[in-house]
């Protein structure tokens, strides 16, 4: 009964869409989340920015010091080294992960046996804890790799590479790529499945080779996925933390110290709360600029393709 | 797309199997090492254990106080997944259905823009804040995961909700359903594929995350499993057989879930990341 009378009312009253404009229920649904998000995310971020202009150690009194922290950071060799390491690592890891993931995804998307089993195996690393994967590889780098290196007579691998300031980064790179490729493989696979098979058939008729098909069909068709994967990977790798804690702890010395690790170490244990807050603000700006520049650049490629 | 009529490529299959070995081999070595005696570990990396030392697992359980940490991790993960599904979808619904209004459009941008904010910038202040408010415990952790998941989850939920025709809700509204009823009885069930995606990704995140517990949890009694492995590694770094037994027990729950539901998990992850 009530349903009918409501229907009648609504036919004479303004359209539903306009009546809903003032519906306070929606506001009520969103409000608690907005408040909590502000309190636990935005407010700490603002605080971090404010602290960056002080000499706060994490405890006790503090004064505002203006831009002093920022000026110091640009002359701090340890900070600059962390940025150099982080960027070198992130660029290499992003490129490697995407090359490997795209190659494997094309393989997994082709006509193969045991397709589901292979897909399941290749995604496995993504469900494992980064920290524990790091610990497992730490053991392998300390014990297995030197054995293989000696057997093959490769001097560089005959010792624990994680103990060599010049080589430790390769171990971190290897583990990070080993694990991160899994997620990107699945995303590329999703992209490859959107390509209609007819395109390849007509390319076959035109006599195109595998490389031509990849260049002219596959890659342009998954350009959007390429953009997503590059941006996500870069953003993730710039914030590298767990792998480094598990493998080197930033060492030997500070040779594998990433920006995130430096902010953590200096901020909590080094009495550099304000100083590392300034570093974090710079890190924020760097991340935003890199992500936006990457998106711009890659999306322009998409259009051309 | 399946290439009908063509024979499966043996060469690609073999190459992919070889590649898969690089994934399985380290895990195999982890299992083998966890079952050795310390002498066997020291003697050779490759050699199989002469007898399976299951005591390593019970010893690791004792040393790490495994079950306490397991309960904490399970409590945090289950709570985070449930609360995330129930609350984040609701917020996304309110935003998705009001994107024609400036207020909600700005809210959407507010949440999405936070995707770009690196954790280190909030890490230091939020630790002070949670400890001052007595939230340096699993409950605080649950809070933070649910709140920090909002950005990404709103992004994927809003994209999905927009694809649900409004007519369904208008019919319910005409029948006298309130907005709340419409959400819980009609929209929430329709969100199932996206709920699965968000649930899986949130579960993996809450179970495996290390940095947030590391900075938030101060009392070792409240340590989550990854945190326990970290402390344990520092104390017993040379007892690899015990360490690996402990690592495997930490990895096991997610691996078991994955083996049971892997197809579903892979398609879920694909959906969440692509359709958003």
Contacts between the chains, C-beta under 8 A, distances in Angstrom:
chain1	res1	chain2	res2	distance
A	2	B	176	5.3
A	3	B	174	7.1
A	3	B	175	4.8
A	3	B	176	5.8
A	6	B	174	5.9
A	6	B	175	7.3
A	6	B	176	5.5
A	7	B	174	5.3
A	10	B	174	6.1
A	16	B	170	5.5
A	16	B	173	6.4
A	16	B	174	7.9
A	21	B	101	7.2
A	23	B	179	6.3
A	25	B	178	7.1
A	25	B	179	4.0
A	25	B	180	6.6
A	26	B	94	4.2
A	26	B	97	6.7
A	26	B	98	5.4
A	26	B	104	7.4
A	26	B	179	6.8
A	27	B	94	7.4
A	29	B	90	5.1
A	29	B	91	6.4
A	29	B	93	6.8
A	29	B	94	4.0
A	29	B	179	7.8
A	29	B	183	7.6
A	30	B	91	5.2
A	30	B	94	4.3
A	30	B	95	6.4
A	30	B	104	7.3
A	30	B	107	6.3
A	32	B	87	7.8
A	33	B	87	6.4
A	33	B	88	7.6
A	33	B	90	8.0
A	33	B	91	4.3
A	33	B	147	7.7
A	33	B	150	6.1
A	34	B	91	7.9
A	34	B	107	6.4
A	34	B	110	7.8
A	36	B	143	7.5
A	36	B	147	5.1
A	37	B	110	8.0
A	37	B	111	6.9
A	37	B	114	7.5
A	37	B	147	5.6
A	37	B	150	5.6
A	40	B	126	6.6
A	40	B	129	7.6
A	40	B	143	7.0
A	40	B	144	6.1
A	40	B	147	4.8
A	40	B	148	7.6
A	41	B	114	6.0
A	41	B	117	7.6
A	41	B	122	6.3
A	41	B	147	6.3
A	41	B	148	6.7
A	42	B	114	7.5
A	43	B	125	7.9
A	43	B	129	7.8
A	44	B	122	4.1
A	44	B	125	3.9
A	44	B	126	4.3
A	44	B	129	6.1
A	45	B	117	6.0
A	45	B	121	5.6
A	45	B	122	5.0
A	45	B	125	7.7
A	47	B	125	3.9
A	47	B	129	7.9
A	48	B	121	4.8
A	48	B	122	6.1
A	48	B	124	6.2
A	48	B	125	5.0
A	49	B	121	7.7
A	51	B	124	7.2
A	51	B	125	6.8
A	58	B	124	7.5
A	58	B	128	7.7
A	104	B	16	7.2
A	104	B	19	6.4
A	107	B	12	5.2
A	107	B	15	6.6
A	107	B	16	5.1
A	107	B	19	7.9
A	108	B	16	6.7
A	110	B	3	7.8
A	110	B	9	6.1
A	110	B	12	5.5
A	111	B	2	6.9
A	111	B	3	4.8
A	111	B	6	5.5
A	111	B	7	7.5
A	111	B	8	5.1
A	111	B	9	5.7
A	111	B	12	8.0
A	112	B	8	5.5
A	112	B	9	5.9
A	112	B	12	5.2
A	112	B	13	4.5
A	112	B	16	6.5
A	113	B	8	4.9
A	113	B	10	7.5
A	113	B	13	4.7
A	114	B	13	6.6
A	114	B	17	7.7
A	116	B	263	6.9
A	118	B	13	7.8
A	118	B	16	5.1
A	118	B	17	7.2
A	118	B	20	6.1
A	119	B	266	6.3
A	120	B	262	4.6
A	120	B	263	7.6
A	120	B	266	7.3
A	121	B	20	4.5
A	121	B	23	5.9
A	121	B	24	6.6
A	122	B	16	7.9
A	122	B	19	7.6
A	122	B	20	6.6
A	122	B	23	6.8
A	123	B	262	7.2
A	123	B	265	7.6
A	123	B	266	5.5
A	123	B	269	7.9
A	124	B	23	6.0
A	124	B	27	7.9
A	124	B	255	7.8
A	124	B	258	7.0
A	125	B	23	6.0
A	126	B	204	7.6
A	126	B	269	7.9
A	127	B	204	5.8
A	127	B	208	8.0
A	127	B	254	4.9
A	127	B	255	6.9
A	127	B	257	8.0
A	127	B	258	4.9
A	127	B	265	7.6
A	128	B	208	7.3
A	128	B	251	5.7
A	128	B	254	7.1
A	128	B	255	7.6
A	129	B	207	7.5
A	129	B	208	4.0
A	129	B	210	7.1
A	129	B	226	5.5
A	129	B	229	7.9
A	129	B	250	6.6
A	129	B	251	6.5
A	129	B	254	7.9
A	130	B	208	6.7
A	130	B	210	7.0
A	131	B	208	7.7
A	131	B	210	4.5
A	131	B	226	5.1
A	131	B	229	6.4
A	131	B	230	6.5
A	132	B	226	7.1
A	132	B	229	5.9
A	132	B	247	4.7
A	132	B	250	5.9
A	132	B	251	5.9
A	135	B	229	6.8
A	135	B	233	6.0
A	135	B	243	7.0
A	135	B	247	6.1
A	136	B	26	5.8
A	136	B	27	7.8
A	136	B	29	7.7
A	136	B	30	5.0
A	136	B	244	7.4
A	136	B	247	6.5
A	137	B	26	6.6
A	139	B	33	7.2
A	139	B	240	5.8
A	139	B	243	8.0
A	139	B	244	7.6
A	140	B	26	6.2
A	140	B	29	6.8
A	140	B	45	7.8
A	143	B	45	5.1
A	144	B	29	7.2
A	144	B	45	4.6
A	144	B	46	8.0
A	147	B	45	6.3
A	178	B	22	7.4
A	178	B	23	7.5
A	183	B	269	7.4
A	186	B	266	5.9
A	186	B	269	5.6
A	186	B	270	5.7
A	186	B	273	8.0
A	187	B	270	7.0
A	187	B	273	5.6
A	187	B	274	6.9
A	189	B	270	7.2
A	190	B	270	4.1
A	190	B	273	7.5
A	190	B	274	5.0
A	191	B	274	7.5
A	193	B	1	7.2
A	195	B	1	7.1
A	196	B	1	6.8
A	197	B	1	3.6
A	197	B	2	7.9
A	197	B	3	6.8
A	225	B	274	7.6
A	228	B	273	7.4
A	235	B	116	7.9
A	238	B	118	7.8
A	239	B	118	5.6
A	239	B	119	6.8
A	239	B	120	7.4
A	241	B	210	7.9
A	241	B	211	5.7
A	242	B	210	5.1
A	242	B	211	6.8
A	245	B	210	7.4
A	245	B	230	7.3
A	246	B	233	7.9
A	259	B	120	7.3
A	260	B	118	7.5
A	260	B	119	7.6
A	260	B	120	5.2
A	263	B	120	4.3
A	263	B	123	7.0
A	263	B	124	7.6
A	264	B	120	7.1
A	264	B	123	6.9
A	264	B	211	7.8
A	264	B	215	7.4
A	267	B	123	7.2
A	267	B	124	4.6
A	268	B	124	7.5
A	268	B	127	7.6
A	268	B	215	7.2
A	273	B	124	5.8
A	276	B	120	8.0
A	276	B	124	6.8
A	277	B	121	7.6
A	277	B	124	5.9
A	277	B	125	7.8
A	280	B	118	7.2
A	280	B	120	4.6
A	280	B	121	4.0
A	280	B	123	7.5
A	280	B	124	7.3
A	281	B	121	6.4
A	283	B	118	5.7
A	283	B	120	6.0
A	283	B	121	6.9
A	284	B	116	7.9
A	284	B	117	6.2
A	284	B	118	5.8
A	284	B	121	5.0
A	287	B	116	6.4
A	287	B	118	5.3
A	288	B	116	5.1
A	291	B	116	6.0
